[in-house]
Every structure is written in C-alpha cells, then in structure tokens.
Amino acid sequence: MILAAHATRTKSLHPLEMSEYTPESKQILTLISRYIRLLSLLAYASFTKSHRPILTPRGYRRLVERGIITPLERQALVESDVAPTQRHNAVLLWIIKVFLEGKKGGHIKGGVGMEERFLDTCHVIRAQYEAITGELQGRIPLAYAHIVQVLVDVVLWMYPLMAFASGMSLGLAVVGTGLLTIFYQGLSDLAKQFLDPYDNVQYGQGDDSLNINALIAETNAGSVRWLEGFARSPFWLSALDIKNGDLSVYSLPVNGLTAELNVPRKRRYV
C-alpha cells in the first residue's frame, strides 16, 4: 500500500483522463510483489514439513520451471551460506534493496518518514517470522504432552467406576461420562493442535491442522491487491493544484446532483 501510493504516475493534461503508473514504477511494484510471494512460500516451507521439499535443490529447480524465480535467483539462494530454513530472510533483503534503488532512481516518491516506515514494516515482518520459528522450537517436550494424555485417559476411565461405587443412577452416570469425555478429551485434542499447529509431528493425527496452501494463497492475493487496486487513478492531483485550489472538477455536492443540475454537467464534458 505504501509503495503503490508513492510510486510515480503519468500526468494527464485532461482532468477526465486516468492516471497510471509509469512503466518503471510498475516494474518495481511488480518485482516487489513477486518477491513477497516468494518470501511467503519459502517462510512457510521452513515452518512446515509438508512444504519442506521446496527448500531442496530439486524444489528450487521446480520453482524455476514454474516461473516463480529466475535461474540467477535460484543460484543466489542455493549458494548462500545460510541454513535452508533461513533463506527467506535473503528474499526480504531483496525487497529492501529494490525499494532503496527505486527510491534513489526517482521512481518511488517520499521522504525520510516514508522510507523509515517501510523499513520498520520489513523489520516487523522479520520479527514475526522469527517468532514463529522460536515458538515451534521452544514448545513443551513430548513427554509432558504424553503424561497429560495419560492423566486424561485415567480420569475418563475411572469416572464410571467412581459413579457406580458412589451409588449414582445409571442415567446420570452415562450423561456424566459423556460430558467429561467431550470436554476433557476435547481440551486435550485442542492443546495438541496448539502444540503442533502445522502438524509437523502429527500430535493431532493430521486432523484440522492449519491449511498452509490457503495461507500462501492469501499472501499471493494480497501481494497484488494494492498494485492492481491503484493501477488506474480517477484523478491526478499535484501540490500546485491543491495550492491553487484547482479541485472544482472533483468537487461534488454532499447531497448529490438533481436531474436539472446533471444535464449541464454532462454537456460540459461531452
């Protein structure tokens, strides 16, 4: 959104003509959007075992064949002296470099505040990805989860015996056993889902894990949302136009136009 709003645009002499990105600024935005999609794909591949084959040499070759990366980008990623699960950080640096070069070339407008805001957003993205990695590596040991499961199973198996030993009616014992099973076992299964949200070690037997493909698809759609949404602007405003108060073309009544007022307006732009 920040880059789309600050990218250079064509200037039209007619107030009713659309304003578009310049060819240079559109190329920069398109390249950054592709790197965003690549960043998301490599990051989720480093988090999940289901997408880990993407980080193999064969996976990178497949990305080249599908037009996701170029052969030179594949070489840079494979030959980088970092762990395969950390190569998405290199793509984040590519995004920052393209932004800085585009701003230096005059294709991205904005001052120091805009640049600082963009770089701060990149730092937030890096921190969020690192936080996910830390949470996956610093979770509780499997032995503790196993002990909790054993305790839940013992409580559920012992409740019917306790109910009959205490003289509880058959109907109440059946209802109580069902409720305890639903709540205790349900909470235990939910805890396993939180313990392994990407189903890397199959704590939850693959049931209701996060859909990584859906998350990647959402990022892919968001990478071009602002680029395509502001591709054609219905107005061109410059600082000089605002200073001179030349906004009459874009000024409309609060309550809209009546039929009598709309006819002269149509003739004006015919």
Summary of the structure (lengths in Angstrom):
residues: 270
radius of gyration: 28.8
end to end distance: 34.5
largest distance: 92.8
contacts: 661
relative contact order: 0.12
helix: 68%
strand: 3%
